């Protein structure tokens, strides 16, 4: 089963990598969580806040978070 990090769309991975250079503590903790979790519903509120903040997303709704990930073949 792919992790959230594996499923993260390339443009968001690139943005997070760029943010990691400026804000290593928060983004590296988030990346670590993304590399161990498989479902975005398992993310903590703090993880979602970091995603929203560092990716300049406009909303906190589940669809916004869902759209960060490639969701085809999530079980393979």
Secondary structure, 3 states (H helix, E strand, C coil): CCCHHHHECHHHHHHHHHHHHHCHHHHHHHHHHHCCCCCHHHCCHHHHHHHHHHCCCCCCCHHHHHCCECCCCCCC
